Amino acid sequence: MSYFKHHVFFCTNQRDPGITCCNAHGATELRNYAKDRIKALGLHEGKTKIRINSAGCMDRCDLGPVIVVYPDDVWYTYVDKEDIDEIIDQHLIGGKIVERLKI
């Protein structure tokens, strides 16, 4: 059994200017938003811990920005806070994969 109910990795890789990367699409800011929201919901502790982490390049920049949710091994792309909220509400809390954001 995994230590976390869900472990979410946000690619926050920064490449040279002009080269596609997740961080150029606001990945760090949206990772911080997700982390704050999980904490505000009280989902960062106890038996149902959800952990939000940064990751280096996950080699999917052309589909990015990207996150991966473990142990479910589900990859998502996102654009804004509303997409992050949908992933949190539907997948991390509700257990339903957000098909429209899945890659």
C-alpha positions as CSV (number, residue, x, y, z in Angstrom):
1,M,0.0,0.0,0.0
2,S,1.2,3.5,-0.9
3,Y,2.1,5.9,1.9
4,F,0.0,8.5,0.2
5,K,-3.5,8.0,-1.1
6,H,-2.4,10.1,-4.1
7,H,1.0,11.5,-4.9
8,V,0.8,14.2,-7.6
9,F,3.8,15.3,-9.5
10,F,3.8,18.6,-11.4
11,C,6.5,19.0,-14.0
12,T,8.0,22.4,-13.2
13,N,11.0,22.0,-15.5
14,Q,12.4,25.3,-16.9
15,R,14.2,25.2,-20.3
16,D,16.0,27.9,-22.2
17,P,13.8,30.7,-23.6
18,G,11.9,29.7,-26.7
19,I,12.1,26.0,-25.9
20,T,8.8,24.3,-24.9
21,C,8.6,23.5,-21.2
22,C,5.9,23.1,-18.5
23,N,7.1,26.0,-16.3
24,A,6.7,28.4,-19.2
25,H,3.0,27.6,-18.9
26,G,2.7,28.5,-15.2
27,A,3.4,25.1,-13.8
28,T,5.1,26.4,-10.6
29,E,2.3,28.8,-9.8
30,L,-0.4,26.1,-10.4
31,R,1.5,23.6,-8.4
32,N,1.5,26.1,-5.5
33,Y,-2.2,26.6,-6.0
34,A,-2.9,22.9,-5.9
35,K,-0.7,22.5,-2.8
36,D,-2.5,25.3,-1.0
37,R,-5.9,24.0,-2.0
38,I,-5.1,20.4,-0.7
39,K,-3.9,21.9,2.5
40,A,-7.0,24.2,2.9
41,L,-9.2,21.1,2.4
42,G,-7.3,19.2,5.1
43,L,-6.2,16.5,2.6
44,H,-2.5,16.8,3.4
45,E,-2.6,14.7,6.5
46,G,-4.1,11.6,8.0
47,K,-4.9,8.3,6.3
48,T,-6.1,10.0,3.1
49,K,-3.0,12.1,2.5
50,I,-2.6,13.7,-0.8
51,R,1.0,14.9,-1.6
52,I,1.7,17.6,-4.2
53,N,5.3,17.7,-5.4
54,S,7.4,19.3,-8.1
55,A,9.2,17.2,-10.6
56,G,11.9,17.8,-13.2
57,C,11.3,17.1,-16.8
58,M,9.0,14.1,-17.4
59,D,9.7,14.1,-21.1
60,R,6.2,15.1,-22.2
61,C,6.7,18.8,-22.8
62,D,4.9,18.6,-26.1
63,L,1.7,17.7,-24.2
64,G,2.3,20.0,-21.3
65,P,2.1,21.4,-18.9
66,V,1.7,17.9,-17.3
67,I,1.1,16.3,-14.0
68,V,1.0,12.6,-13.1
69,V,-1.1,11.1,-10.3
70,Y,0.2,8.0,-8.5
71,P,-0.6,5.3,-7.7
72,D,-3.2,5.6,-10.4
73,D,-0.6,6.3,-13.1
74,V,-2.9,8.9,-14.7
75,W,-1.3,11.8,-16.7
76,Y,-3.1,15.1,-17.2
77,T,-2.5,18.4,-18.9
78,Y,-4.1,21.6,-17.6
79,V,-4.4,25.3,-18.5
80,D,-5.7,27.1,-15.4
81,K,-6.9,26.9,-11.8
82,E,-10.3,25.6,-12.9
83,D,-8.6,22.6,-14.5
84,I,-6.6,22.0,-11.3
85,D,-9.8,22.3,-9.3
86,E,-11.5,19.7,-11.5
87,I,-8.6,17.3,-11.1
88,I,-8.7,17.7,-7.3
89,D,-12.5,17.5,-7.0
90,Q,-13.2,14.8,-9.5
91,H,-10.1,12.6,-9.3
92,L,-8.3,13.1,-6.0
93,I,-11.5,13.5,-4.0
94,G,-14.1,11.8,-6.1
95,G,-12.1,8.9,-7.6
96,K,-13.2,9.6,-11.2
97,I,-10.6,10.3,-13.9
98,V,-11.1,13.6,-15.7
99,E,-11.2,12.3,-19.3
100,R,-11.1,15.7,-21.0
101,L,-7.7,16.5,-19.4
102,K,-6.2,13.0,-19.5
103,I,-3.2,12.5,-21.8
